[in-house]
Amino acid sequence: MAPCTRSEGIYECVKGVLCADGGSPEDVSLCPYGALFWKGDSLVKCDLCVDYGYPRCVLKGEGKVRIELSQEELSSVGEMVGWLVYGDAPFPIDFLPILPWEARLVDRVLTIYEKTKGEFSFEEILEELSEELDIPPFTRERVLTILEITTSPLGPLNFIKGDDVEEVVVVGLKRPVLVYLRGEGWKETNLYIWTEEYFFNLVNRAGEALGRRISISSPRLNAVLPDGSRIHAAVPPLSNVHSLTVRRFSKKPLTPSHLIENGTFTPEEMAFLWLAMERDKNVLIAGNTGSGKTTTLNAIFGFVSPRERVIAVEEVPEVRIPHPHFVRMIPRAGVTFKELIRDTLRMRPDRVIVGEIRRDEEAEAFVETILAGQGKGSYATIHGRSVEEVKSRLLSMGIRPNDLDSVDLVVVQRRWSRGGKVYRKMVEMGSFSGGIRETLDMDDEEVSRRVKFLLSHPIYDLEEFARVYGDGGL
């Protein structure tokens, strides 16, 4: 039953609808929607009165209730606040729908805040309004929460969290926000971005730290958020709808144990990669979009000792490894990618990560780090569906055929969907110059020992994995 039924004054007056009569003053806090009021000597459930725009609190199975709002009410809330959460969805947002009277308060507070140019805080404005409108304390708290969400970077999109969430996208106004879940694909949420004004504010708050803005005259924005998430936004006339894509990265990178468990690699294949890292081979990871290239790159650094110094040069920061001696450099302020790569020569690295190869400059930088012979190995990712295709791409980027032999190992992954599920699998492992065994100079016994160790010591924290496997393991 609904939590408010703990009061003796709450009962089911009509099938599926709760009413109030009796109870005590303290019971007003039992309604999760702030719809109970104490009047005279009993509770009054004003949300049954449509004329005042309150919700209809309807039972929805055991322990759950929902608020029913008309389309007119929903549109009113959306116009005033800029966003709303309402209804059911395959990926529901756990937030109570904003009520029309809450939206009016939010709109009024924001109007006063803008007129006074931030002279008073939301709390101070609400306190002043509370004396004028006799707003109950629980309502003030709820409205303050809505205000904080509305004006925060990425606003209500921050509701969408979880290690399985890879992408959050807005595909037009007044349409459900979508999420891409690892292993499951796209799901609709019950969150809506409602107005163009709020969409622009949302995107511009996200790009504010980088001094970037989106507008009708500048209809595109790319930015990286402080937590490493990437955003891309586009608006008409550049796109047919208001589009926002947020690429999220898991706070806890996957380990090789995860990749074995989810079927991306077999234990034998992961043992090959362990040997490649242990024997200081240069590794290039290829695959189609979303195949998990960077995830694998992060994971195999669990085979690298935490005592080693790792330098990464990336156009877009994606590498997340646990090594305390990890330094990331990003081309900015006129400093080129190639200049940063050359800087690594003076930084005494054990290993160098070039990030993703998209352009000739990055391909040349990757090969340059290998030919310079610095450290124990160089690493990068690239788009490609086979070893041969990767070879063709690198040659088209100006890499000389002889220099390709310096790449010891190429790992190719593939992403595909089937039956509503998304799969990622390593489909090819080889080199440009010979077979894997020749490249790694290993025998079946070594592989077998590592397979047994991987299966008997599964670890799901990358830092711990690096301590165990990176420091020798066997």
Secondary structure by P-SEA (a helix, b strand, c coil): ccccccccccccccccbbbbcccccccccccccccccccccccccccccccccccccccccccbbbbbbcaaaaaaaaaacccccccccccccccccccaaaaaaaaaaaaaaaaacccccaaaaaaaaaaaccccaaaaaaaaaaaaaaacccccccccccccccbbbbcccccbbbbbcccccccccccccccaaaaaaaaaaaacccccccccccccccccccccbbbbbbcccccccbbbbbbbbbcccccaaaaaaaccccaaaaaaaaaaaaabbbbbbbbccccaaaaaaaaacccccccbbbbbbccccccccccccbbbbbbcccccaaaaaaaaaaccccbbbbcccccaaaaaaaaaaaaaccccccccccccccaaaaaaaaaaacccccccccccbbbbbbbbccccbbbbbbcccccccccccccccccaaaaaaaaaaaaacccccaaaaaaaaaaccc
